[in-house]
Amino acid sequence: MFDKIGQIIFNNEIVANASDFNMGIEVETIRIDSAGRLTKEPYPKALGNQRKNHFIKTDVYQIQSEIITPTARKSLDAMHYLMALNDTLRNALEPKKLFSIF
């Protein structure tokens, strides 16, 4: 947890606003089944062609999903992209009751 000054810096995005750069977030997950075992299921077809999907794809292993947000000026915007992409991945996995863990 932040101290009072750290919380002010975080709440006002002072670091992001003082820096002249865009940011994106990349998160890699491992897909498991409802029993907690590594899944043997292929990349969800509902997400389209994994080679053409710029935001959700598999990484080195078929069970490893990667979420990549577009670049954003504010960290909060990047987090909103991440939440939306994570929901999309989880919804594509839901019919087979697969789960993705961070």
C-alpha positions as CSV (number, residue, x, y, z in Angstrom):
1,M,0.0,0.0,0.0
2,F,1.1,3.5,-0.7
3,D,1.8,6.2,1.9
4,K,-0.2,9.4,1.6
5,I,2.1,11.1,-0.9
6,G,2.4,7.8,-2.9
7,Q,-1.4,7.6,-3.1
8,I,-1.7,11.2,-4.3
9,I,0.9,10.4,-7.0
10,F,-1.0,7.2,-8.0
11,N,-4.5,8.8,-7.9
12,N,-3.5,11.7,-10.1
13,E,-1.3,9.6,-12.5
14,I,1.5,12.1,-11.9
15,V,4.2,9.8,-13.2
16,A,2.2,9.0,-16.4
17,N,1.3,12.6,-16.9
18,A,4.9,13.8,-16.3
19,S,6.3,11.3,-18.8
20,D,5.8,11.7,-22.5
21,F,5.2,8.1,-23.5
22,N,2.4,5.7,-24.2
23,M,2.1,2.4,-22.4
24,G,0.6,-1.0,-23.1
25,I,0.3,-4.1,-20.9
26,E,1.2,-7.7,-21.8
27,V,-0.1,-10.5,-19.5
28,E,0.7,-14.2,-20.0
29,T,-1.7,-16.8,-18.5
30,I,-1.8,-20.5,-18.3
31,R,-5.1,-22.2,-19.1
32,I,-6.4,-24.8,-16.7
33,D,-9.5,-26.9,-16.5
34,S,-12.1,-26.9,-13.7
35,A,-10.0,-29.5,-11.8
36,G,-6.9,-27.2,-11.9
37,R,-5.0,-29.3,-14.4
38,L,-3.3,-27.9,-17.5
39,T,-5.8,-28.0,-20.3
40,K,-5.2,-30.0,-23.5
41,E,-7.8,-27.9,-25.3
42,P,-6.7,-25.9,-28.4
43,Y,-6.8,-22.1,-28.8
44,P,-10.5,-21.1,-28.6
45,K,-12.0,-20.8,-32.1
46,A,-14.3,-18.0,-30.8
47,L,-11.2,-15.7,-30.8
48,G,-10.5,-16.2,-34.5
49,N,-7.1,-16.9,-36.1
50,Q,-4.5,-16.7,-33.3
51,R,-1.9,-15.5,-35.8
52,K,-4.1,-12.5,-36.9
53,N,-5.5,-11.6,-33.4
54,H,-3.2,-8.8,-32.2
55,F,-4.6,-8.8,-28.7
56,I,-5.2,-12.4,-27.6
57,K,-3.0,-15.2,-28.8
58,T,-1.1,-18.2,-27.6
59,D,2.5,-17.9,-26.6
60,V,5.2,-20.6,-26.7
61,Y,2.8,-23.4,-25.6
62,Q,-0.7,-23.9,-26.7
63,I,-2.0,-23.7,-23.1
64,Q,-0.3,-20.3,-22.6
65,S,-2.5,-17.4,-23.5
66,E,-1.1,-13.9,-24.0
67,I,-3.1,-10.7,-23.7
68,I,-1.6,-7.6,-25.3
69,T,-3.4,-4.2,-24.9
70,P,-3.1,-1.5,-27.4
71,T,-0.9,1.4,-26.3
72,A,-2.7,4.1,-24.2
73,R,-1.7,7.6,-22.9
74,K,-3.0,6.8,-19.4
75,S,-2.5,3.7,-17.3
76,L,-6.2,3.6,-16.4
77,D,-7.0,3.3,-20.1
78,A,-4.5,0.4,-20.5
79,M,-6.1,-1.3,-17.5
80,H,-9.6,-0.9,-19.0
81,Y,-8.3,-2.5,-22.3
82,L,-6.8,-5.3,-20.2
83,M,-10.0,-6.0,-18.3
84,A,-12.0,-6.1,-21.6
85,L,-9.6,-8.5,-23.2
86,N,-9.5,-10.7,-20.2
87,D,-13.3,-10.9,-20.2
88,T,-13.2,-11.8,-23.9
89,L,-10.7,-14.6,-23.3
90,R,-12.7,-15.9,-20.3
91,N,-15.9,-15.8,-22.3
92,A,-14.3,-17.8,-25.1
93,L,-13.1,-20.4,-22.6
94,E,-16.4,-20.6,-20.7
95,P,-18.3,-23.0,-22.9
96,K,-15.8,-25.7,-22.0
97,K,-15.3,-24.5,-18.4
98,L,-11.7,-23.7,-18.9
99,F,-10.1,-21.0,-16.8
100,S,-7.1,-18.8,-17.3
101,I,-4.9,-17.9,-14.4
102,F,-2.5,-15.0,-14.2
